[in-house]
Amino acid sequence: MGRYVLRRLIISVPTLLGISAVIFFVLALAPGDPLAQFANNPEVPVEVRERVRASLGLDQPPAVRYVHWLGQVAQGDLGFSFASRSSVTDLILQRLPNTLAVIGMAYLIGIIVAIPLGTLIAVKRYSLIDHFVTSIAFVGFSVPSFFTGLLLILIFAVNLRWLPFIYDSTVVVADLPSLGKQLRQSIMPITVLAFFYAATLTRYVRAEVLENLPQDYVRTARAKGLRERAAVVRHVLRNSLIPVITLVAVITESIFSVPGIGQLLILSIVNSDTPVVMAVTFIFAVLVVVFNLVADALYAVADPRIRYS
């Protein structure tokens, strides 16, 4: 396993370099000027705009700028934002806690709910609980998250006024009241995302458990006297987790305007803020490579038939 992981890490280096090069040159060829606010301001002389462009390195060829960017990244420097004039690292670190808190908690709740629930309805196939949970999961998977979010807002924020209407990103948790405020404003976004993830994962767990239940190794375990619950948990469920691991390895961000990395990326693309777009997309590429590697490693843990040599 160790040699396999090392080999994958070595292969990931040229992969990430290729991804970063494609993204950089696509951004260089894309329309839009990061200094458009200066161009639209008649009070800014042409020579000032050119000096600013030169100070940002925008007067150099794309290949030279890409090599310079690679050198900065190798030193742990993601550069400065053209739009906010602040460090890209600081911008990302400002938004990362919100992303990890909301999305991470939603994923965790979705996994905790989906795995036992999907296993239960697979074992009790075509029963009343199977029909009920499958129907709820179908609704959660099919209905758009923004609709579910608006529904919760209308019920709990507008009508009942139990929860805040808008997510306040300026809240700093320093005491119990601020902690309570942060928890209250996180309930709805976490609930919406957790409902979607749980519905999606439940369907996959049910399908995989149903596929593994009639396998020979399960019948052998039963023939040896292993109890049904132990056979399902120790054998069927373990071998059914591969698609679940694959889905959990994908990190997304969604509604309620939670100021996370995804929103930062969209705003940066609109503003042609190349350093921020490069940093965020490169981080996403690294996450994809890392999570794929983690998922492959977990495959061997979940399924004893998989071995890497």
CORWO-V952388 format. One line per field, one symbol per residue. phi: phi as a letter, one per 40 degrees, with the letter a starting at -180 (. if undefined). Layout:
phi->???
This chain:
phi->.cccccccccccccccccccccccccccccchbcbcccccbcccccccccccccccgccccdcccccccdcccccgbcgbccccfbccccccccccdccccccccccccccccccccccccccbcgcccccccccccccccccdccccccccccccbcccfcbccbcccccbcbaccccccccccccccccccccccccccdcccdccccccdcccccccccccgccdccccccbcccccccccdcccccbbabcgfccbcccccccccccfcddcccccccccccccccccccccccdcccbcccbbb
